[in-house]
Amino acid sequence: MSSTLIPVCASSDLIERGMGVRFPVKVKGVAMTAFVVRYEEKVHGYLNRCAHVPIELDWNEGDFFESGGLLLMCATHGAVYTPDQGKCVGGPCRGASLRKLAVEEIENQVFWRPDDYANAPD
């Protein structure tokens, strides 16, 4: 695992169960997006790909939570995921999971730590 930390956003950009922040990643040489959200006062990061069909979850950029703010939702298929683990708990991919990314908060900044799967873009 990489020791490099890449800045994503200011901690204040993430409101509890609010809009997420997207950021670029590269997976197997292909440019993709990932995102971070705040849930239960912690930051969680995922590859922005539905576990059902590999498309981005958000139609409106950064809008990852369903209307109640309890679950992450794929705007295309309606699959819903737990925000803290990324596990699909409803919809066509029940039991599958989003690809979780290593993120952390340090001094009011959110960082992403690339790994062997999701790398920093060039």
N, C-alpha and C positions, 0 to 999 in steps of 0.2 A: 504494500500500500504506500502511496506517495506521502511524503511529509509536507508537501507544498500546500499552503492554504491560499485559496483564491477568493478575493472579496466578492460578495454577491450584492449586498445592500446594507443600508443602515438598519439597526434593530428596530428603530421607530417606524420603518416602512411596513412592518408586519404587525397588524392589529389582530388581537385574539379573534379567531374564526372569521377573519376578514379576507380581503383580497390577497392573493399570493404574488410573489415576484418571480418572473421567469428569468432564466439565464442560459447562455449557450454552452453546450457540451459536445463532445464527439464520441461516438460509439462505433467501433470497428471502422474508423475512417469516415463515418457519415455524420454530418452536422445535424444535431437535434437540439431540443430544448429540455430543460429541467425546471423545477420550481421549488420554492420554499413557501411554507405557510406557518402560522403560529397557532398552536392548539394546546390547551391546558398549560399555557405559559411557556411552552417549549417550541423550538423551531424544528420542523421536520422537512426533509428534502426528498424529492422523487424525480425520476426520469418522467418526462411528460408524455407517457405512452399508456394507453388503456391496455389492461391485461386481456381483454376480449379480442379487439382488433387494434393493431399498433398505430393508433392515431392520437393526436393531442387531446387531452381531456377538456380544455377550456375553449369554448367558442368565443367568448368575450375575454380578451387577454387578462389573465390573473384571476379569473372568476372560477375557483375550484370547488368551493363549498356549495352544497345544496342549500336551499332557502332557509332551512332551520339552523344551519351552521354546525351540524353535528357530524356530517360525513362529507368526504370528497366525492364528487360525482363527474362521470363522463357525460358531457353535454350531448354526445351523439347517441349513445346506447342506453344511458340511464344506469349504468353500473355504479354502485356506491362502495366506497372504501373507507376503512377506519383511518382517520388522519394520523394517528400515532404509529401504526404498523403497516398501513397500506394494503391491508387484507380486504379482498372483495367480500362483502357481506350481503350483497343483493344484486340481482341482474344476471346477465348472460355469462359472467365469468366467476360466479360464486366459488370461493375457495382459492382462487388465484390471488396474486399480489402484484402491486406496483413495485418497480425496482427502486428500493430505498438507497439514498445517497448519504454519505457522511457529511453532516453539516454541524457547525457549532457557532456559538456566540462568544465573542471576545471583545471587551471594551466597547460595547454598543455597536458592534459590527457583526454581520452574519457572514460566515465563510463556508466554502465548500472545499472538501478534500478529495481530489480526483483519486480513482483507484484503477485496477487493471481492466475494468469494464468501461467506465465512463471517464474519458480524459478531457483535459483542457483543449479548447479549440486552438488552432494555430494563430 
